[in-house]
Amino acid sequence: MIKTQRQEGQAVIEICDTGHGIAPERLPRLFEAYHSSRPRGSGLGLPIAKKIVDAHKARSASPAR
């Protein structure tokens, strides 16, 4: 689910993923290129997404638990 809103002149985008989650031991390398736990896929999706977010000088809030 993706929610958007304008807050204090900035765009706020909230993304909620109800998938199976990420193993805690993978978290330190999550945004490294070519690091994937799946047999198919390049492991580039999250590193590319992070570069786009960083290029826009965005920041991340703490994930909801």
PDBQT receptor file of N, H, CA, C and O in Angstrom, charges set to zero:
ATOM      1  N   MET A   1       0.852  -1.164   0.000  1.00  0.00    +0.000 N 
ATOM      2  CA  MET A   1       0.000   0.000   0.000  1.00  0.00    +0.000 C 
ATOM      3  C   MET A   1       0.906   1.238   0.000  1.00  0.00    +0.000 C 
ATOM      4  O   MET A   1       1.910   1.281   0.710  1.00  0.00    +0.000 OA
ATOM      5  N   ILE A   2       0.548   2.215  -0.784  1.00  0.00    +0.000 N 
ATOM      6  H   ILE A   2      -0.268   2.180  -1.361  1.00  0.00    +0.000 HD
ATOM      7  CA  ILE A   2       1.293   3.467  -0.853  1.00  0.00    +0.000 C 
ATOM      8  C   ILE A   2       0.348   4.611  -0.505  1.00  0.00    +0.000 C 
ATOM      9  O   ILE A   2      -0.737   4.726  -1.076  1.00  0.00    +0.000 OA
ATOM     10  N   LYS A   3       0.766   5.456   0.437  1.00  0.00    +0.000 N 
ATOM     11  H   LYS A   3       1.647   5.362   0.901  1.00  0.00    +0.000 HD
ATOM     12  CA  LYS A   3      -0.011   6.638   0.808  1.00  0.00    +0.000 C 
ATOM     13  C   LYS A   3       0.873   7.859   0.594  1.00  0.00    +0.000 C 
ATOM     14  O   LYS A   3       2.069   7.832   0.883  1.00  0.00    +0.000 OA
ATOM     15  N   THR A   4       0.271   8.927   0.086  1.00  0.00    +0.000 N 
ATOM     16  H   THR A   4      -0.701   8.948  -0.149  1.00  0.00    +0.000 HD
ATOM     17  CA  THR A   4       1.011  10.174  -0.102  1.00  0.00    +0.000 C 
ATOM     18  C   THR A   4       0.252  11.326   0.533  1.00  0.00    +0.000 C 
ATOM     19  O   THR A   4      -0.975  11.310   0.625  1.00  0.00    +0.000 OA
ATOM     20  N   GLN A   5       1.000  12.319   0.967  1.00  0.00    +0.000 N 
ATOM     21  H   GLN A   5       1.997  12.332   0.892  1.00  0.00    +0.000 HD
ATOM     22  CA  GLN A   5       0.385  13.534   1.498  1.00  0.00    +0.000 C 
ATOM     23  C   GLN A   5       1.416  14.655   1.450  1.00  0.00    +0.000 C 
ATOM     24  O   GLN A   5       2.616  14.406   1.345  1.00  0.00    +0.000 OA
ATOM     25  N   ARG A   6       0.940  15.871   1.527  1.00  0.00    +0.000 N 
ATOM     26  H   ARG A   6      -0.035  16.074   1.613  1.00  0.00    +0.000 HD
ATOM     27  CA  ARG A   6       1.812  17.037   1.590  1.00  0.00    +0.000 C 
ATOM     28  C   ARG A   6       1.856  17.473   3.036  1.00  0.00    +0.000 C 
ATOM     29  O   ARG A   6       0.826  17.593   3.698  1.00  0.00    +0.000 OA
ATOM     30  N   GLN A   7       3.064  17.710   3.518  1.00  0.00    +0.000 N 
ATOM     31  H   GLN A   7       3.902  17.612   2.980  1.00  0.00    +0.000 HD
ATOM     32  CA  GLN A   7       3.226  18.089   4.918  1.00  0.00    +0.000 C 
ATOM     33  C   GLN A   7       4.331  19.131   5.008  1.00  0.00    +0.000 C 
ATOM     34  O   GLN A   7       5.479  18.857   4.659  1.00  0.00    +0.000 OA
ATOM     35  N   GLU A   8       3.990  20.308   5.469  1.00  0.00    +0.000 N 
ATOM     36  H   GLU A   8       3.057  20.531   5.753  1.00  0.00    +0.000 HD
ATOM     37  CA  GLU A   8       4.944  21.403   5.629  1.00  0.00    +0.000 C 
ATOM     38  C   GLU A   8       5.724  21.654   4.334  1.00  0.00    +0.000 C 
ATOM     39  O   GLU A   8       6.938  21.853   4.362  1.00  0.00    +0.000 OA
ATOM     40  N   GLY A   9       5.014  21.643   3.205  1.00  0.00    +0.000 N 
ATOM     41  H   GLY A   9       4.028  21.482   3.182  1.00  0.00    +0.000 HD
ATOM     42  CA  GLY A   9       5.613  21.937   1.918  1.00  0.00    +0.000 C 
ATOM     43  C   GLY A   9       6.437  20.811   1.319  1.00  0.00    +0.000 C 
ATOM     44  O   GLY A   9       7.125  21.010   0.317  1.00  0.00    +0.000 OA
ATOM     45  N   GLN A  10       6.376  19.640   1.915  1.00  0.00    +0.000 N 
ATOM     46  H   GLN A  10       5.818  19.478   2.729  1.00  0.00    +0.000 HD
ATOM     47  CA  GLN A  10       7.128  18.500   1.404  1.00  0.00    +0.000 C 
ATOM     48  C   GLN A  10       6.176  17.349   1.100  1.00  0.00    +0.000 C 
ATOM     49  O   GLN A  10       5.094  17.253   1.679  1.00  0.00    +0.000 OA
ATOM     50  N   ALA A  11       6.589  16.486   0.191  1.00  0.00    +0.000 N 
ATOM     51  H   ALA A  11       7.468  16.564  -0.279  1.00  0.00    +0.000 HD
ATOM     52  CA  ALA A  11       5.822  15.275  -0.107  1.00  0.00    +0.000 C 
ATOM     53  C   ALA A  11       6.212  14.208   0.904  1.00  0.00    +0.000 C 
ATOM     54  O   ALA A  11       7.394  13.996   1.175  1.00  0.00    +0.000 OA
ATOM     55  N   VAL A  12       5.217  13.545   1.452  1.00  0.00    +0.000 N 
ATOM     56  H   VAL A  12       4.257  13.717   1.231  1.00  0.00    +0.000 HD
ATOM     57  CA  VAL A  12       5.441  12.435   2.369  1.00  0.00    +0.000 C 
ATOM     58  C   VAL A  12       4.857  11.199   1.703  1.00  0.00    +0.000 C 
ATOM     59  O   VAL A  12       3.673  11.157   1.370  1.00  0.00    +0.000 OA
ATOM     60  N   ILE A  13       5.696  10.204   1.514  1.00  0.00    +0.000 N 
ATOM     61  H   ILE A  13       6.658  10.238   1.783  1.00  0.00    +0.000 HD
ATOM     62  CA  ILE A  13       5.271   8.966   0.870  1.00  0.00    +0.000 C 
ATOM     63  C   ILE A  13       5.475   7.834   1.873  1.00  0.00    +0.000 C 
ATOM     64  O   ILE A  13       6.575   7.637   2.389  1.00  0.00    +0.000 OA
ATOM     65  N   GLU A  14       4.417   7.105   2.136  1.00  0.00    +0.000 N 
ATOM     66  H   GLU A  14       3.524   7.264   1.716  1.00  0.00    +0.000 HD
ATOM     67  CA  GLU A  14       4.474   5.986   3.074  1.00  0.00    +0.000 C 
ATOM     68  C   GLU A  14       4.179   4.704   2.305  1.00  0.00    +0.000 C 
ATOM     69  O   GLU A  14       3.193   4.615   1.573  1.00  0.00    +0.000 OA
ATOM     70  N   ILE A  15       5.045   3.722   2.484  1.00  0.00    +0.000 N 
ATOM     71  H   ILE A  15       5.845   3.795   3.079  1.00  0.00    +0.000 HD
ATOM     72  CA  ILE A  15       4.892   2.452   1.788  1.00  0.00    +0.000 C 
ATOM     73  C   ILE A  15       4.777   1.352   2.825  1.00  0.00    +0.000 C 
ATOM     74  O   ILE A  15       5.609   1.246   3.726  1.00  0.00    +0.000 OA
ATOM     75  N   CYS A  16       3.747   0.538   2.695  1.00  0.00    +0.000 N 
ATOM     76  H   CYS A  16       3.071   0.624   1.963  1.00  0.00    +0.000 HD
ATOM     77  CA  CYS A  16       3.527  -0.579   3.602  1.00  0.00    +0.000 C 
ATOM     78  C   CYS A  16       3.575  -1.873   2.791  1.00  0.00    +0.000 C 
ATOM     79  O   CYS A  16       2.801  -2.047   1.849  1.00  0.00    +0.000 OA
ATOM     80  N   ASP A  17       4.461  -2.757   3.147  1.00  0.00    +0.000 N 
ATOM     81  H   ASP A  17       5.089  -2.615   3.911  1.00  0.00    +0.000 HD
ATOM     82  CA  ASP A  17       4.642  -4.028   2.457  1.00  0.00    +0.000 C 
ATOM     83  C   ASP A  17       4.296  -5.145   3.442  1.00  0.00    +0.000 C 
ATOM     84  O   ASP A  17       4.872  -5.213   4.528  1.00  0.00    +0.000 OA
ATOM     85  N   THR A  18       3.386  -5.994   3.079  1.00  0.00    +0.000 N 
ATOM     86  H   THR A  18       2.918  -5.938   2.197  1.00  0.00    +0.000 HD
ATOM     87  CA  THR A  18       2.979  -7.080   3.971  1.00  0.00    +0.000 C 
ATOM     88  C   THR A  18       3.565  -8.417   3.519  1.00  0.00    +0.000 C 
ATOM     89  O   THR A  18       3.004  -9.475   3.808  1.00  0.00    +0.000 OA
ATOM     90  N   GLY A  19       4.681  -8.368   2.819  1.00  0.00    +0.000 N 
ATOM     91  H   GLY A  19       5.137  -7.509   2.585  1.00  0.00    +0.000 HD
ATOM     92  CA  GLY A  19       5.345  -9.578   2.351  1.00  0.00    +0.000 C 
ATOM     93  C   GLY A  19       5.959 -10.372   3.486  1.00  0.00    +0.000 C 
ATOM     94  O   GLY A  19       5.725 -10.080   4.659  1.00  0.00    +0.000 OA
ATOM     95  N   HIS A  20       6.748 -11.379   3.132  1.00  0.00    +0.000 N 
ATOM     96  H   HIS A  20       6.938 -11.615   2.179  1.00  0.00    +0.000 HD
ATOM     97  CA  HIS A  20       7.320 -12.288   4.123  1.00  0.00    +0.000 C 
ATOM     98  C   HIS A  20       8.412 -11.660   4.973  1.00  0.00    +0.000 C 
ATOM     99  O   HIS A  20       8.808 -12.231   5.990  1.00  0.00    +0.000 OA
ATOM    100  N   GLY A  21       8.896 -10.512   4.578  1.00  0.00    +0.000 N 
ATOM    101  H   GLY A  21       8.575 -10.048   3.752  1.00  0.00    +0.000 HD
ATOM    102  CA  GLY A  21       9.898  -9.810   5.379  1.00  0.00    +0.000 C 
ATOM    103  C   GLY A  21      11.319 -10.133   4.961  1.00  0.00    +0.000 C 
ATOM    104  O   GLY A  21      11.550 -10.894   4.021  1.00  0.00    +0.000 OA
ATOM    105  N   ILE A  22      12.255  -9.551   5.665  1.00  0.00    +0.000 N 
ATOM    106  H   ILE A  22      12.067  -8.933   6.428  1.00  0.00    +0.000 HD
ATOM    107  CA  ILE A  22      13.673  -9.713   5.368  1.00  0.00    +0.000 C 
ATOM    108  C   ILE A  22      14.352 -10.289   6.597  1.00  0.00    +0.000 C 
ATOM    109  O   ILE A  22      14.147  -9.811   7.713  1.00  0.00    +0.000 OA
ATOM    110  N   ALA A  23      15.150 -11.303   6.391  1.00  0.00    +0.000 N 
ATOM    111  H   ALA A  23      15.316 -11.691   5.484  1.00  0.00    +0.000 HD
ATOM    112  CA  ALA A  23      15.872 -11.923   7.503  1.00  0.00    +0.000 C 
ATOM    113  C   ALA A  23      16.809 -10.895   8.138  1.00  0.00    +0.000 C 
ATOM    114  O   ALA A  23      17.491 -10.163   7.421  1.00  0.00    +0.000 OA
ATOM    115  N   PRO A  24      16.852 -10.830   9.458  1.00  0.00    +0.000 N 
ATOM    116  CA  PRO A  24      17.683  -9.828  10.151  1.00  0.00    +0.000 C 
ATOM    117  C   PRO A  24      19.145  -9.853   9.726  1.00  0.00    +0.000 C 
ATOM    118  O   PRO A  24      19.783  -8.801   9.675  1.00  0.00    +0.000 OA
ATOM    119  N   GLU A  25      19.688 -11.021   9.422  1.00  0.00    +0.000 N 
ATOM    120  H   GLU A  25      19.169 -11.875   9.463  1.00  0.00    +0.000 HD
ATOM    121  CA  GLU A  25      21.104 -11.091   9.041  1.00  0.00    +0.000 C 
ATOM    122  C   GLU A  25      21.372 -10.467   7.667  1.00  0.00    +0.000 C 
ATOM    123  O   GLU A  25      22.523 -10.177   7.344  1.00  0.00    +0.000 OA
ATOM    124  N   ARG A  26      20.346 -10.259   6.866  1.00  0.00    +0.000 N 
ATOM    125  H   ARG A  26      19.410 -10.495   7.128  1.00  0.00    +0.000 HD
ATOM    126  CA  ARG A  26      20.500  -9.638   5.550  1.00  0.00    +0.000 C 
ATOM    127  C   ARG A  26      20.448  -8.114   5.608  1.00  0.00    +0.000 C 
ATOM    128  O   ARG A  26      20.893  -7.448   4.673  1.00  0.00    +0.000 OA
ATOM    129  N   LEU A  27      19.919  -7.560   6.673  1.00  0.00    +0.000 N 
ATOM    130  H   LEU A  27      19.557  -8.101   7.433  1.00  0.00    +0.000 HD
ATOM    131  CA  LEU A  27      19.720  -6.109   6.758  1.00  0.00    +0.000 C 
ATOM    132  C   LEU A  27      20.981  -5.276   6.546  1.00  0.00    +0.000 C 
ATOM    133  O   LEU A  27      20.906  -4.248   5.872  1.00  0.00    +0.000 OA
ATOM    134  N   PRO A  28      22.147  -5.671   7.092  1.00  0.00    +0.000 N 
ATOM    135  CA  PRO A  28      23.338  -4.827   6.878  1.00  0.00    +0.000 C 
ATOM    136  C   PRO A  28      23.747  -4.692   5.405  1.00  0.00    +0.000 C 
ATOM    137  O   PRO A  28      24.384  -3.703   5.042  1.00  0.00    +0.000 OA
ATOM    138  N   ARG A  29      23.399  -5.652   4.558  1.00  0.00    +0.000 N 
ATOM    139  H   ARG A  29      22.881  -6.454   4.853  1.00  0.00    +0.000 HD
ATOM    140  CA  ARG A  29      23.806  -5.606   3.149  1.00  0.00    +0.000 C 
ATOM    141  C   ARG A  29      22.623  -5.339   2.221  1.00  0.00    +0.000 C 
ATOM    142  O   ARG A  29      22.732  -5.538   1.012  1.00  0.00    +0.000 OA
ATOM    143  N   LEU A  30      21.521  -4.902   2.761  1.00  0.00    +0.000 N 
ATOM    144  H   LEU A  30      21.432  -4.741   3.743  1.00  0.00    +0.000 HD
ATOM    145  CA  LEU A  30      20.276  -4.767   2.017  1.00  0.00    +0.000 C 
ATOM    146  C   LEU A  30      20.400  -3.899   0.766  1.00  0.00    +0.000 C 
ATOM    147  O   LEU A  30      19.794  -4.210  -0.260  1.00  0.00    +0.000 OA
ATOM    148  N   PHE A  31      21.167  -2.827   0.835  1.00  0.00    +0.000 N 
ATOM    149  H   PHE A  31      21.659  -2.574   1.668  1.00  0.00    +0.000 HD
ATOM    150  CA  PHE A  31      21.265  -1.898  -0.295  1.00  0.00    +0.000 C 
ATOM    151  C   PHE A  31      22.544  -2.072  -1.107  1.00  0.00    +0.000 C 
ATOM    152  O   PHE A  31      22.898  -1.195  -1.895  1.00  0.00    +0.000 OA
ATOM    153  N   GLU A  32      23.241  -3.192  -0.926  1.00  0.00    +0.000 N 
ATOM    154  H   GLU A  32      22.954  -3.905  -0.286  1.00  0.00    +0.000 HD
ATOM    155  CA  GLU A  32      24.429  -3.487  -1.722  1.00  0.00    +0.000 C 
ATOM    156  C   GLU A  32      24.012  -4.095  -3.055  1.00  0.00    +0.000 C 
ATOM    157  O   GLU A  32      23.149  -4.971  -3.108  1.00  0.00    +0.000 OA
ATOM    158  N   ALA A  33      24.631  -3.624  -4.119  1.00  0.00    +0.000 N 
ATOM    159  H   ALA A  33      25.333  -2.913  -4.075  1.00  0.00    +0.000 HD
ATOM    160  CA  ALA A  33      24.338  -4.169  -5.453  1.00  0.00    +0.000 C 
ATOM    161  C   ALA A  33      24.757  -5.629  -5.538  1.00  0.00    +0.000 C 
ATOM    162  O   ALA A  33      25.757  -6.041  -4.949  1.00  0.00    +0.000 OA
ATOM    163  N   TYR A  34      23.992  -6.388  -6.268  1.00  0.00    +0.000 N 
ATOM    164  H   TYR A  34      23.181  -6.054  -6.747  1.00  0.00    +0.000 HD
ATOM    165  CA  TYR A  34      24.242  -7.797  -6.555  1.00  0.00    +0.000 C 
ATOM    166  C   TYR A  34      24.167  -8.692  -5.329  1.00  0.00    +0.000 C 
ATOM    167  O   TYR A  34      24.680  -9.811  -5.352  1.00  0.00    +0.000 OA
ATOM    168  N   HIS A  35      23.548  -8.228  -4.276  1.00  0.00    +0.000 N 
ATOM    169  H   HIS A  35      23.131  -7.319  -4.257  1.00  0.00    +0.000 HD
ATOM    170  CA  HIS A  35      23.379  -9.050  -3.072  1.00  0.00    +0.000 C 
ATOM    171  C   HIS A  35      21.914  -9.465  -3.020  1.00  0.00    +0.000 C 
ATOM    172  O   HIS A  35      21.047  -8.682  -2.631  1.00  0.00    +0.000 OA
ATOM    173  N   SER A  36      21.653 -10.688  -3.410  1.00  0.00    +0.000 N 
ATOM    174  H   SER A  36      22.357 -11.325  -3.726  1.00  0.00    +0.000 HD
ATOM    175  CA  SER A  36      20.282 -11.183  -3.452  1.00  0.00    +0.000 C 
ATOM    176  C   SER A  36      20.221 -12.576  -2.855  1.00  0.00    +0.000 C 
ATOM    177  O   SER A  36      21.160 -13.359  -2.999  1.00  0.00    +0.000 OA
ATOM    178  N   SER A  37      19.124 -12.887  -2.187  1.00  0.00    +0.000 N 
ATOM    179  H   SER A  37      18.361 -12.251  -2.070  1.00  0.00    +0.000 HD
ATOM    180  CA  SER A  37      18.952 -14.223  -1.622  1.00  0.00    +0.000 C 
ATOM    181  C   SER A  37      18.106 -15.103  -2.537  1.00  0.00    +0.000 C 
ATOM    182  O   SER A  37      17.860 -16.268  -2.225  1.00  0.00    +0.000 OA
ATOM    183  N   ARG A  38      17.672 -14.562  -3.638  1.00  0.00    +0.000 N 
ATOM    184  H   ARG A  38      17.872 -13.616  -3.892  1.00  0.00    +0.000 HD
ATOM    185  CA  ARG A  38      16.816 -15.312  -4.565  1.00  0.00    +0.000 C 
ATOM    186  C   ARG A  38      17.636 -15.853  -5.733  1.00  0.00    +0.000 C 
ATOM    187  O   ARG A  38      18.580 -15.208  -6.189  1.00  0.00    +0.000 OA
ATOM    188  N   PRO A  39      17.270 -17.040  -6.212  1.00  0.00    +0.000 N 
ATOM    189  CA  PRO A  39      18.026 -17.612  -7.330  1.00  0.00    +0.000 C 
ATOM    190  C   PRO A  39      17.884 -16.822  -8.634  1.00  0.00    +0.000 C 
ATOM    191  O   PRO A  39      18.783 -16.855  -9.473  1.00  0.00    +0.000 OA
ATOM    192  N   ARG A  40      16.785 -16.127  -8.809  1.00  0.00    +0.000 N 
ATOM    193  H   ARG A  40      16.054 -16.100  -8.127  1.00  0.00    +0.000 HD
ATOM    194  CA  ARG A  40      16.582 -15.289  -9.989  1.00  0.00    +0.000 C 
ATOM    195  C   ARG A  40      16.585 -13.840  -9.552  1.00  0.00    +0.000 C 
ATOM    196  O   ARG A  40      16.100 -13.508  -8.471  1.00  0.00    +0.000 OA
ATOM    197  N   GLY A  41      17.116 -13.004 -10.367  1.00  0.00    +0.000 N 
ATOM    198  H   GLY A  41      17.510 -13.273 -11.245  1.00  0.00    +0.000 HD
ATOM    199  CA  GLY A  41      17.172 -11.583 -10.042  1.00  0.00    +0.000 C 
ATOM    200  C   GLY A  41      18.612 -11.145  -9.860  1.00  0.00    +0.000 C 
ATOM    201  O   GLY A  41      19.484 -11.946  -9.525  1.00  0.00    +0.000 OA
ATOM    202  N   SER A  42      18.843  -9.884 -10.080  1.00  0.00    +0.000 N 
ATOM    203  H   SER A  42      18.134  -9.233 -10.352  1.00  0.00    +0.000 HD
ATOM    204  CA  SER A  42      20.208  -9.368 -10.053  1.00  0.00    +0.000 C 
ATOM    205  C   SER A  42      20.595  -8.773  -8.708  1.00  0.00    +0.000 C 
ATOM    206  O   SER A  42      21.782  -8.579  -8.444  1.00  0.00    +0.000 OA
ATOM    207  N   GLY A  43      19.632  -8.482  -7.860  1.00  0.00    +0.000 N 
ATOM    208  H   GLY A  43      18.668  -8.639  -8.074  1.00  0.00    +0.000 HD
ATOM    209  CA  GLY A  43      19.954  -7.806  -6.608  1.00  0.00    +0.000 C 
ATOM    210  C   GLY A  43      20.203  -6.323  -6.804  1.00  0.00    +0.000 C 
ATOM    211  O   GLY A  43      20.898  -5.699  -6.001  1.00  0.00    +0.000 OA
ATOM    212  N   LEU A  44      19.640  -5.746  -7.871  1.00  0.00    +0.000 N 
ATOM    213  H   LEU A  44      19.076  -6.253  -8.523  1.00  0.00    +0.000 HD
ATOM    214  CA  LEU A  44      19.858  -4.329  -8.144  1.00  0.00    +0.000 C 
ATOM    215  C   LEU A  44      18.673  -3.439  -7.784  1.00  0.00    +0.000 C 
ATOM    216  O   LEU A  44      18.834  -2.220  -7.722  1.00  0.00    +0.000 OA
ATOM    217  N   GLY A  45      17.503  -3.997  -7.548  1.00  0.00    +0.000 N 
ATOM    218  H   GLY A  45      17.373  -4.987  -7.598  1.00  0.00    +0.000 HD
ATOM    219  CA  GLY A  45      16.295  -3.194  -7.332  1.00  0.00    +0.000 C 
ATOM    220  C   GLY A  45      16.409  -2.215  -6.178  1.00  0.00    +0.000 C 
ATOM    221  O   GLY A  45      16.187  -1.019  -6.368  1.00  0.00    +0.000 OA
ATOM    222  N   LEU A  46      16.748  -2.688  -4.990  1.00  0.00    +0.000 N 
ATOM    223  H   LEU A  46      16.928  -3.659  -4.835  1.00  0.00    +0.000 HD
ATOM    224  CA  LEU A  46      16.841  -1.792  -3.836  1.00  0.00    +0.000 C 
ATOM    225  C   LEU A  46      18.016  -0.826  -3.939  1.00  0.00    +0.000 C 
ATOM    226  O   LEU A  46      17.855   0.341  -3.584  1.00  0.00    +0.000 OA
ATOM    227  N   PRO A  47      19.195  -1.252  -4.408  1.00  0.00    +0.000 N 
ATOM    228  CA  PRO A  47      20.281  -0.261  -4.571  1.00  0.00    +0.000 C 
ATOM    229  C   PRO A  47      19.923   0.863  -5.542  1.00  0.00    +0.000 C 
ATOM    230  O   PRO A  47      20.267   2.019  -5.297  1.00  0.00    +0.000 OA
ATOM    231  N   ILE A  48      19.242   0.542  -6.631  1.00  0.00    +0.000 N 
ATOM    232  H   ILE A  48      18.962  -0.398  -6.830  1.00  0.00    +0.000 HD
ATOM    233  CA  ILE A  48      18.831   1.585  -7.585  1.00  0.00    +0.000 C 
ATOM    234  C   ILE A  48      17.794   2.499  -6.953  1.00  0.00    +0.000 C 
ATOM    235  O   ILE A  48      17.875   3.719  -7.094  1.00  0.00    +0.000 OA
ATOM    236  N   ALA A  49      16.820   1.920  -6.256  1.00  0.00    +0.000 N 
ATOM    237  H   ALA A  49      16.755   0.929  -6.141  1.00  0.00    +0.000 HD
ATOM    238  CA  ALA A  49      15.792   2.733  -5.587  1.00  0.00    +0.000 C 
ATOM    239  C   ALA A  49      16.436   3.675  -4.575  1.00  0.00    +0.000 C 
ATOM    240  O   ALA A  49      16.040   4.836  -4.473  1.00  0.00    +0.000 OA
ATOM    241  N   LYS A  50      17.423   3.189  -3.827  1.00  0.00    +0.000 N 
ATOM    242  H   LYS A  50      17.746   2.246  -3.910  1.00  0.00    +0.000 HD
ATOM    243  CA  LYS A  50      18.100   4.032  -2.835  1.00  0.00    +0.000 C 
ATOM    244  C   LYS A  50      18.841   5.183  -3.511  1.00  0.00    +0.000 C 
ATOM    245  O   LYS A  50      18.827   6.303  -3.000  1.00  0.00    +0.000 OA
ATOM    246  N   LYS A  51      19.489   4.928  -4.650  1.00  0.00    +0.000 N 
ATOM    247  H   LYS A  51      19.500   4.018  -5.065  1.00  0.00    +0.000 HD
ATOM    248  CA  LYS A  51      20.191   5.997  -5.364  1.00  0.00    +0.000 C 
ATOM    249  C   LYS A  51      19.215   7.085  -5.824  1.00  0.00    +0.000 C 
ATOM    250  O   LYS A  51      19.535   8.272  -5.775  1.00  0.00    +0.000 OA
ATOM    251  N   ILE A  52      18.031   6.675  -6.269  1.00  0.00    +0.000 N 
ATOM    252  H   ILE A  52      17.771   5.710  -6.309  1.00  0.00    +0.000 HD
ATOM    253  CA  ILE A  52      17.011   7.644  -6.696  1.00  0.00    +0.000 C 
ATOM    254  C   ILE A  52      16.556   8.482  -5.510  1.00  0.00    +0.000 C 
ATOM    255  O   ILE A  52      16.455   9.705  -5.610  1.00  0.00    +0.000 OA
ATOM    256  N   VAL A  53      16.282   7.826  -4.387  1.00  0.00    +0.000 N 
ATOM    257  H   VAL A  53      16.363   6.833  -4.306  1.00  0.00    +0.000 HD
ATOM    258  CA  VAL A  53      15.849   8.541  -3.182  1.00  0.00    +0.000 C 
ATOM    259  C   VAL A  53      16.939   9.491  -2.720  1.00  0.00    +0.000 C 
ATOM    260  O   VAL A  53      16.664  10.646  -2.395  1.00  0.00    +0.000 OA
ATOM    261  N   ASP A  54      18.181   9.009  -2.689  1.00  0.00    +0.000 N 
ATOM    262  H   ASP A  54      18.404   8.071  -2.953  1.00  0.00    +0.000 HD
ATOM    263  CA  ASP A  54      19.299   9.862  -2.260  1.00  0.00    +0.000 C 
ATOM    264  C   ASP A  54      19.481  11.061  -3.190  1.00  0.00    +0.000 C 
ATOM    265  O   ASP A  54      19.782  12.161  -2.726  1.00  0.00    +0.000 OA
ATOM    266  N   ALA A  55      19.301  10.860  -4.494  1.00  0.00    +0.000 N 
ATOM    267  H   ALA A  55      19.056   9.967  -4.870  1.00  0.00    +0.000 HD
ATOM    268  CA  ALA A  55      19.463  11.949  -5.459  1.00  0.00    +0.000 C 
ATOM    269  C   ALA A  55      18.450  13.065  -5.222  1.00  0.00    +0.000 C 
ATOM    270  O   ALA A  55      18.707  14.223  -5.553  1.00  0.00    +0.000 OA
ATOM    271  N   HIS A  56      17.309  12.719  -4.654  1.00  0.00    +0.000 N 
ATOM    272  H   HIS A  56      17.101  11.778  -4.386  1.00  0.00    +0.000 HD
ATOM    273  CA  HIS A  56      16.272  13.708  -4.355  1.00  0.00    +0.000 C 
ATOM    274  C   HIS A  56      16.414  14.270  -2.942  1.00  0.00    +0.000 C 
ATOM    275  O   HIS A  56      15.566  15.025  -2.466  1.00  0.00    +0.000 OA
ATOM    276  N   LYS A  57      17.503  13.883  -2.287  1.00  0.00    +0.000 N 
ATOM    277  H   LYS A  57      18.192  13.269  -2.673  1.00  0.00    +0.000 HD
ATOM    278  CA  LYS A  57      17.786  14.340  -0.920  1.00  0.00    +0.000 C 
ATOM    279  C   LYS A  57      16.640  14.003   0.034  1.00  0.00    +0.000 C 
ATOM    280  O   LYS A  57      16.310  14.773   0.936  1.00  0.00    +0.000 OA
ATOM    281  N   ALA A  58      16.057  12.854  -0.189  1.00  0.00    +0.000 N 
ATOM    282  H   ALA A  58      16.325  12.228  -0.921  1.00  0.00    +0.000 HD
ATOM    283  CA  ALA A  58      14.964  12.401   0.672  1.00  0.00    +0.000 C 
ATOM    284  C   ALA A  58      15.540  11.772   1.937  1.00  0.00    +0.000 C 
ATOM    285  O   ALA A  58      16.727  11.453   2.005  1.00  0.00    +0.000 OA
ATOM    286  N   ARG A  59      14.711  11.607   2.896  1.00  0.00    +0.000 N 
ATOM    287  H   ARG A  59      13.746  11.866   2.840  1.00  0.00    +0.000 HD
ATOM    288  CA  ARG A  59      15.134  10.937   4.117  1.00  0.00    +0.000 C 
ATOM    289  C   ARG A  59      14.060   9.933   4.518  1.00  0.00    +0.000 C 
ATOM    290  O   ARG A  59      12.905  10.036   4.107  1.00  0.00    +0.000 OA
ATOM    291  N   SER A  60      14.454   8.990   5.306  1.00  0.00    +0.000 N 
ATOM    292  H   SER A  60      15.393   8.906   5.640  1.00  0.00    +0.000 HD
ATOM    293  CA  SER A  60      13.562   7.917   5.696  1.00  0.00    +0.000 C 
ATOM    294  C   SER A  60      13.161   8.081   7.153  1.00  0.00    +0.000 C 
ATOM    295  O   SER A  60      13.981   8.433   8.001  1.00  0.00    +0.000 OA
ATOM    296  N   ALA A  61      11.903   7.824   7.427  1.00  0.00    +0.000 N 
ATOM    297  H   ALA A  61      11.237   7.538   6.737  1.00  0.00    +0.000 HD
ATOM    298  CA  ALA A  61      11.432   7.784   8.806  1.00  0.00    +0.000 C 
ATOM    299  C   ALA A  61      11.647   6.372   9.329  1.00  0.00    +0.000 C 
ATOM    300  O   ALA A  61      11.868   5.447   8.548  1.00  0.00    +0.000 OA
ATOM    301  N   SER A  62      11.584   6.203  10.613  1.00  0.00    +0.000 N 
ATOM    302  H   SER A  62      11.405   6.955  11.248  1.00  0.00    +0.000 HD
ATOM    303  CA  SER A  62      11.697   4.855  11.189  1.00  0.00    +0.000 C 
ATOM    304  C   SER A  62      10.537   4.000  10.722  1.00  0.00    +0.000 C 
ATOM    305  O   SER A  62       9.400   4.469  10.677  1.00  0.00    +0.000 OA
ATOM    306  N   PRO A  63      10.809   2.747  10.372  1.00  0.00    +0.000 N 
ATOM    307  CA  PRO A  63       9.724   1.866   9.940  1.00  0.00    +0.000 C 
ATOM    308  C   PRO A  63       8.756   1.584  11.071  1.00  0.00    +0.000 C 
ATOM    309  O   PRO A  63       9.154   1.456  12.228  1.00  0.00    +0.000 OA
ATOM    310  N   ALA A  64       7.489   1.490  10.728  1.00  0.00    +0.000 N 
ATOM    311  H   ALA A  64       7.165   1.594   9.788  1.00  0.00    +0.000 HD
ATOM    312  CA  ALA A  64       6.459   1.142  11.731  1.00  0.00    +0.000 C 
ATOM    313  C   ALA A  64       6.625  -0.315  12.097  1.00  0.00    +0.000 C 
ATOM    314  O   ALA A  64       6.903  -1.143  11.230  1.00  0.00    +0.000 OA
ATOM    315  N   ARG A  65       6.465  -0.632  13.324  1.00  0.00    +0.000 N 
ATOM    316  H   ARG A  65       6.238   0.041  14.028  1.00  0.00    +0.000 HD
ATOM    317  CA  ARG A  65       6.580  -2.022  13.771  1.00  0.00    +0.000 C 
ATOM    318  C   ARG A  65       5.296  -2.464  14.414  1.00  0.00    +0.000 C 
ATOM    319  O   ARG A  65       5.190  -3.608  14.858  1.00  0.00    +0.000 OA
TER     320      ARG A  65
